[in-house]
Amino acid sequence: MKTITEYKNKKVLVLGLAKSGFSAAKLLHDLGALVTVNDGKPFEDNPEAQDLLALGVKVVTGSHPIELLDEDFSLMVKNPGIPYTQPLVQKALEKKIPILTEVELAYQISEAPIIGITGTNGKTTTTTMIERVLNTGLSKGTARLSGNIGFPASSVAQEVTSDDCLVMELSSFQLMGTQTFHPTIAVITNLYEAHLDYHGSREEYVAAKWNIQKNMTNEDHLVLNWNQTEVQALAKTTKATVVPFSTKEKVEGAYLFEGQLYFKEEAILPVDQLGVPGKHNVENALAAIAVGKLWGIDNQAIAKALSVFTGVPHRTQYVDKIEEVVFFNDSKATNILATEMALGGFDHERLILLAGGLDRGNGFDELVPSLEGIKAIVLFGETKYKLEDAAKKAGIPTIKLTENVETAVLIAFELSEKGDTILLSPANASWDQYPNFEVRGDRYMAAVAALKK
């Protein structure tokens, strides 16, 4: 860890705890800052706040009093999930207090170079693919997962050396709170409309994502999805050296051609040897290939890593094969686009889809083209009747309605024949029935496992 002195004796407000806030507060305290932590959760239910108080950090919990900013803070480190419309954040902006997220701190102290990955869809899968590719082929050092993937960047950054690298998943929320953050390689998997409730407009959302490259130079590499014309236009505005990837054309980077994945003129592996299905995962793999080659990993190691990688939990994850029926868990598909991407990777004539969940008020007509040709669909949750209408428009011959994921598995298995695939890809959030998509996916996998009993 680099020794930095810029925070010594500076008053810093850490707004919001959870993993990243706790890590940032502890790091700043260790760097000599005069830290105040403010978190909405009551103290008695807040183990992170209790631990920080024991270290001598000032803790204010249970609410977010505006009076906190009567103190002369030099800096606010904000939990990425807290919007900029929050009153305390608004007041800090009025007072021109700089607002950072903890990934900025991670960059400042990290001895290891950073590979940053952002985008609308595929971030976690691509980040994990890159980590596996690097660790399969590195002769020294280790690639360490960090950031939005569940390992606070400012914690992992304290543990790495110059021989290692940080493979960091970055959300738009995190990237808004960066100033000097400078990855050696950055990846943007794709750009679609998302998080408009937080950003206010598509333009603001894209601008937040584009922050990943703002401090890069022509010695750095920016890996971009060349399938998207919007991204091609953005590429003209960066100082970084652009490395494109594409499933549609040969490019001066990574591409799909006649069933093979290439980097420039070098064949890396056949597309049918990828360990995860789906057109979207071909794009993810191409991004990982580009990063691997830029990092000096040999083709054999890249091919090996991508052929044995079977996915991230709840993201088109292979679950099991029972009586020649294959099960996949894509519970992370909490919107229509994610389900469309997943459906593109399967033979519809042998596919039984499980879908449904929280009703956010939208319809599903845009999903209809992606549903056409599917063998059967089993629907659950608040949106099952809306999805039933979409399934009828798509001409799906067998449509079943049920209560939840667990009962959907039983019905889907009864409908299945040898050679079929059963896919959970809900196209909806889980909160009508489950605390989060992970619990929904776990219940699905448990129901699949119970079929063997």
C-alpha positions in Angstrom: 0.0 0.0 0.0 1.3 3.4 -0.9 1.8 5.8 2.0 -0.1 9.0 1.4 -0.3 12.0 3.7 -3.0 14.2 2.0 -5.7 13.1 4.4 -3.7 13.5 7.7 -5.6 15.8 10.1 -8.3 16.5 7.4 -11.9 16.4 8.5 -13.7 13.8 6.4 -17.4 12.8 6.5 -18.2 9.2 5.4 -21.8 9.1 4.4 -23.3 5.6 4.4 -21.6 2.4 5.7 -22.2 -1.1 4.4 -19.0 -2.8 3.2 -17.5 0.0 1.1 -18.3 2.7 3.7 -16.8 0.8 6.5 -13.7 0.0 4.5 -13.3 3.7 3.5 -13.8 5.0 7.0 -11.3 2.6 8.5 -8.7 3.4 5.8 -9.1 7.1 6.2 -8.8 6.7 10.0 -5.6 4.8 9.5 -4.3 7.5 7.1 -4.7 10.1 9.9 -7.9 11.7 8.9 -10.4 13.0 11.5 -13.3 10.8 10.4 -17.0 11.3 11.1 -19.3 8.5 10.0 -23.0 9.0 9.3 -25.3 6.1 8.7 -29.1 5.8 8.7 -29.2 2.5 10.5 -29.7 2.7 14.3 -26.5 2.2 16.3 -27.8 -0.9 18.1 -28.4 -2.7 14.8 -25.2 -1.4 13.2 -22.1 -3.6 13.8 -20.0 -1.6 11.4 -20.7 1.6 13.3 -20.0 -0.1 16.6 -16.6 -1.4 15.4 -15.6 2.1 14.1 -16.6 3.7 17.4 -14.3 1.3 19.2 -11.5 2.5 17.0 -12.1 6.1 18.0 -14.1 7.2 15.0 -16.9 9.7 15.6 -20.2 8.0 14.7 -23.7 9.5 14.0 -26.4 7.0 13.3 -30.2 6.7 12.9 -30.7 9.8 10.7 -28.8 12.2 8.5 -28.9 15.6 10.3 -28.0 18.5 8.0 -26.3 20.2 11.0 -23.4 17.7 10.5 -22.2 20.0 7.8 -21.8 22.9 10.2 -18.4 21.3 10.8 -15.7 22.3 8.4 -15.3 19.1 6.4 -12.6 18.9 3.7 -14.2 16.0 2.0 -17.2 13.7 1.8 -16.9 10.0 0.9 -20.3 8.8 -0.2 -21.7 5.3 -0.4 -22.4 4.9 -4.2 -26.0 3.9 -3.6 -26.9 7.2 -2.0 -28.2 9.6 -4.7 -27.0 13.1 -5.2 -30.5 14.4 -4.5 -30.1 13.3 -0.8 -30.3 16.5 1.4 -27.0 16.0 3.0 -25.3 15.5 -0.3 -27.1 18.5 -1.8 -25.9 20.6 1.1 -22.3 19.4 0.6 -22.5 20.3 -3.1 -23.8 23.8 -2.2 -20.8 24.2 0.2 -18.5 23.0 -2.6 -17.2 20.1 -0.5 -15.6 17.5 -2.8 -17.6 14.2 -2.9 -15.8 11.0 -3.7 -16.5 7.3 -3.6 -14.1 4.7 -2.1 -12.8 3.5 -5.5 -11.0 6.9 -5.7 -9.3 6.1 -2.4 -8.4 2.6 -3.7 -6.7 4.1 -6.7 -4.7 6.6 -4.5 -3.2 3.9 -2.3 -2.9 0.9 -4.7 0.6 -0.2 -5.6 -1.0 -2.5 -8.3 -2.2 -1.3 -11.7 -6.0 -1.3 -12.2 -8.1 -2.9 -14.9 -11.5 -1.3 -14.6 -14.7 -2.8 -16.0 -18.0 -1.0 -16.4 -21.1 -1.1 -18.7 -24.8 -1.7 -18.4 -24.9 -5.5 -18.6 -22.2 -8.1 -18.3 -19.9 -6.3 -15.8 -19.7 -9.1 -13.2 -19.3 -11.9 -15.8 -16.6 -10.0 -17.7 -14.8 -9.0 -14.6 -14.7 -12.6 -13.4 -13.6 -13.9 -16.9 -10.7 -11.4 -16.9 -9.6 -12.4 -13.4 -9.7 -16.1 -14.4 -7.8 -15.4 -17.7 -5.1 -13.5 -15.9 -4.7 -15.9 -13.0 -4.5 -18.8 -15.5 -1.6 -17.2 -17.4 0.3 -14.9 -15.0 3.9 -15.9 -14.3 4.0 -13.8 -11.2 1.6 -11.8 -9.0 -2.2 -12.3 -8.7 -5.2 -10.7 -10.3 -7.6 -9.6 -7.5 -11.3 -9.1 -7.8 -12.5 -5.8 -6.3 -15.1 -3.1 -6.5 -18.8 -3.6 -7.3 -18.3 -7.3 -7.4 -18.5 -7.5 -3.6 -14.9 -6.9 -2.4 -14.5 -3.2 -1.4 -11.8 -1.7 -3.6 -10.2 0.3 -0.7 -9.8 -3.0 1.3 -8.2 -5.0 -1.5 -6.0 -2.1 -2.6 -4.3 -2.3 0.8 -3.2 -5.9 0.2 -1.8 -5.8 -3.3 1.8 -5.2 -4.5 3.2 -3.9 -7.8 3.3 -7.5 -9.1 -0.4 -7.9 -8.7 -3.3 -6.2 -10.5 -6.7 -5.0 -9.3 -9.6 -6.3 -11.6 -12.2 -3.8 -10.5 -15.9 -3.8 -11.4 -17.3 -0.3 -11.4 -20.8 1.0 -11.4 -21.9 4.4 -12.8 -22.6 5.4 -9.2 -19.0 4.7 -8.2 -17.5 6.4 -11.2 -19.4 9.6 -10.5 -17.3 10.0 -7.4 -13.9 9.8 -9.0 -11.3 12.6 -9.7 -7.9 11.2 -10.3 -8.9 7.5 -10.8 -6.8 6.2 -13.7 -6.9 2.5 -14.8 -4.3 1.1 -17.1 -6.9 -0.8 -19.0 -10.6 0.1 -19.0 -13.5 -2.0 -20.4 -17.0 -0.8 -21.3 -19.1 -3.9 -22.0 -22.0 -2.1 -23.5 -24.2 1.0 -23.0 -28.0 0.8 -22.7 -30.6 2.9 -20.8 -30.5 2.2 -17.0 -30.7 3.8 -13.6 -32.5 6.9 -14.9 -34.1 7.3 -11.4 -30.6 8.0 -10.1 -29.0 9.8 -13.0 -32.0 11.8 -14.3 -31.2 11.2 -18.0 -29.5 8.8 -20.4 -26.9 11.5 -21.1 -26.0 11.8 -17.4 -25.8 8.0 -17.1 -23.5 7.6 -20.2 -21.4 10.5 -18.9 -20.9 8.7 -15.6 -19.8 5.5 -17.4 -17.5 7.5 -19.6 -15.7 8.9 -16.5 -13.8 5.6 -16.5 -11.5 6.9 -19.2 -11.2 10.6 -18.3 -7.6 10.4 -16.9 -6.3 7.8 -19.4 -3.5 8.6 -21.9 -2.5 7.0 -25.2 -0.3 4.6 -23.2 -3.5 3.2 -21.7 -6.0 0.9 -23.4 -9.8 1.3 -23.6 -11.6 -1.9 -24.7 -15.0 -1.0 -26.3 -18.0 -2.8 -27.7 -17.8 -2.0 -31.5 -21.3 -3.4 -32.0 -22.7 -0.2 -30.7 -22.6 2.9 -32.9 -23.0 5.1 -29.8 -19.8 3.7 -28.4 -18.0 4.1 -31.7 -18.9 7.8 -31.6 -17.7 8.1 -28.0 -14.4 6.5 -29.0 -13.4 9.5 -31.0 -13.4 11.6 -27.8 -10.9 9.6 -25.7 -7.1 10.1 -25.4 -6.7 6.3 -24.6 -5.7 3.8 -27.3 -9.0 2.1 -28.3 -9.1 -1.7 -28.6 -12.5 -2.7 -30.1 -14.3 -6.0 -29.9 -17.2 -7.2 -32.1 -19.4 -10.1 -33.0 -20.4 -8.5 -36.2 -17.2 -7.6 -38.1 -13.5 -8.0 -38.1 -11.8 -5.3 -36.0 -8.3 -4.3 -34.9 -9.0 -6.1 -31.6 -11.1 -9.1 -30.6 -13.8 -10.5 -32.9 -16.0 -13.5 -33.9 -15.4 -14.9 -37.4 -16.6 -18.2 -38.8 -17.2 -19.7 -35.4 -13.8 -18.7 -33.9 -12.9 -16.0 -31.4 -9.9 -14.0 -32.6 -7.5 -11.3 -31.4 -6.4 -9.5 -34.5 -5.3 -12.4 -36.8 -4.8 -14.9 -34.0 -7.4 -17.6 -33.4 -7.9 -18.0 -29.7 -10.7 -20.7 -29.4 -13.8 -21.9 -31.1 -17.0 -20.1 -29.9 -18.6 -23.5 -29.1 -15.9 -24.2 -26.5 -16.9 -21.3 -24.3 -18.1 -22.6 -20.9 -21.1 -20.3 -20.8 -24.0 -20.0 -23.3 -25.4 -16.9 -24.9 -24.6 -14.3 -27.5 -24.0 -11.8 -24.7 -21.3 -14.1 -23.2 -19.5 -14.2 -26.6 -19.2 -10.4 -26.2 -18.0 -10.7 -22.6 -15.4 -13.3 -23.7 -14.1 -11.1 -26.5 -13.6 -8.3 -24.0 -11.7 -10.7 -21.7 -9.6 -11.9 -24.6 -8.7 -8.3 -25.4 -7.6 -7.7 -21.9 -5.7 -10.9 -21.6 -3.7 -10.2 -24.8 -3.0 -6.7 -23.7 -1.7 -8.1 -20.4 0.6 -10.5 -22.2 -1.3 -13.7 -21.5 -0.7 -16.5 -24.0 -3.5 -17.9 -26.2 -3.5 -21.3 -24.6 -4.0 -19.9 -21.1 -6.8 -17.6 -22.4 -8.6 -20.5 -24.1 -8.3 -22.8 -21.1 -9.7 -20.2 -18.7 -12.7 -19.4 -20.9 -13.5 -23.0 -21.7 -13.7 -24.0 -18.1 -15.5 -20.9 -16.8 -19.1 -21.9 -16.2 -20.5 -18.5 -15.2 -21.1 -16.3 -12.2 -23.8 -17.3 -9.8 -27.3 -16.3 -11.0 -26.0 -15.1 -14.4 -26.8 -17.7 -17.0 -25.2 -20.2 -14.5 -25.2 -23.9 -15.3 -27.0 -25.7 -12.5 -27.4 -29.4 -13.3 -28.5 -32.0 -15.8 -31.3 -34.4 -14.7 -32.7 -37.1 -17.0 -31.0 -35.4 -20.0 -32.7 -32.0 -19.1 -30.3 -29.1 -18.5 -31.0 -26.3 -16.0 -29.7 -22.8 -16.1 -30.1 -20.0 -13.5 -30.2 -16.4 -14.8 -32.0 -14.9 -11.8 -29.9 -11.8 -12.2 -32.0 -11.0 -15.3 -34.1 -8.4 -13.5 -35.2 -6.5 -16.7 -36.4 -7.2 -20.2 -33.0 -6.5 -21.9 -31.2 -9.0 -19.7 -33.7 -11.8 -20.5 -33.5 -10.9 -24.2 -29.7 -11.3 -24.1 -30.0 -14.7 -22.3 -32.6 -16.1 -24.7 -30.3 -15.4 -27.6 -28.0 -18.2 -26.4 -30.5 -21.1 -26.5 -32.3 -23.3 -29.1 -35.9 -22.1 -28.6 -37.5 -25.3 -29.9 -36.0 -27.1 -26.8 -36.3 -24.3 -24.3 -38.7 -23.9 -21.4 -38.5 -20.5 -19.8 -39.4 -19.5 -16.2 -40.2 -15.8 -15.8 -42.0 -13.3 -13.6 -41.7 -11.1 -10.6 -42.2 -7.6 -9.3 -44.7 -5.4 -11.3 -43.1 -2.0 -12.0 -45.9 -0.9 -14.2 -44.3 -1.7 -17.6 -45.6 -4.1 -20.3 -43.7 -6.8 -22.1 -44.5 -6.2 -25.8 -40.8 -5.5 -26.5 -40.0 -9.0 -25.2 -42.4 -10.7 -27.7 -39.9 -11.2 -30.6 -37.4 -12.9 -28.2 -40.1 -15.3 -27.0 -41.1 -16.5 -30.4 -40.4 -20.2 -31.0 -40.0 -21.1 -27.4 -41.4 -24.6 -26.5 -43.1 -23.6 -23.2 -43.2 -20.9 -20.6 -44.0 -21.1 -16.9 -44.9 -17.8 -15.2 -45.1 -16.6 -11.6 -45.2 -13.5 -9.5 -47.0 -10.2 -9.9 -46.3 -9.9 -13.6 -47.4 -13.4 -14.6 -50.7 -12.2 -16.3 -48.8 -9.5 -18.3 -46.2 -12.0 -19.3 -49.0 -14.4 -20.3 -50.3 -11.8 -22.8 -46.8 -11.4 -24.2 -46.4 -15.2 -24.5 -49.7 -15.5 -26.4 -48.6 -12.8 -28.8 -45.4 -14.7 -29.3 -47.4 -17.8 -30.1 -45.9 -20.0 -27.4 -47.9 -23.2 -27.5 -47.7 -24.1 -23.8 -48.2 -21.4 -21.2 -48.5 -22.3 -17.5 -49.1 -20.0 -14.5 -48.0 -20.8 -11.0 -47.2 -19.3 -7.6 -43.4 -19.0 -7.4 -40.0 -20.2 -8.6 -40.2 -23.4 -6.7 -43.5 -24.6 -8.1 -42.4 -23.3 -11.6 -39.5 -25.8 -11.5 -41.8 -28.7 -10.8 -44.2 -27.8 -13.7 -41.3 -27.1 -16.1 -39.7 -30.5 -15.4 -43.1 -32.2 -16.0 -43.3 -30.5 -19.3 -39.8 -31.3 -20.3 -38.4 -34.1 -22.5 -34.8 -35.4 -23.0 -32.7 -32.8 -24.7 -34.6 -29.8 -23.3 -33.2 -26.9 -21.4 -35.0 -25.2 -18.5 -34.0 -21.6 -18.0 -34.9 -19.2 -15.2 -34.5 -15.7 -16.6 -37.3 -13.7 -14.9 -37.2 -10.3 -16.8 -38.3 -8.8 -13.5 -37.0 -7.8 -10.1 -37.6 -10.3 -7.3 -38.9 -8.1 -4.5 -42.6 -9.2 -4.8 -41.6 -12.6 -3.4 -37.9 -12.7 -2.5 -35.5 -10.3 -0.8 -33.2 -10.2 -3.8 -32.3 -12.0 -7.0 -29.7 -14.1 -5.2 -32.3 -15.6 -2.9 -34.6 -16.2 -5.9 -31.8 -18.0 -7.7 -30.9 -20.0 -4.6 -34.5 -21.2 -4.3 -34.5 -22.2 -7.9 -31.3 -24.2 -7.6 -32.7 -25.9 -4.4 -35.9 -26.8 -6.2 -33.8 -28.3 -9.0 -31.7 -30.3 -6.5 -34.9 -31.6 -4.9 -35.9 -33.2 -8.2 -33.2 -35.8 -7.6 -34.6 -36.9 -4.3 
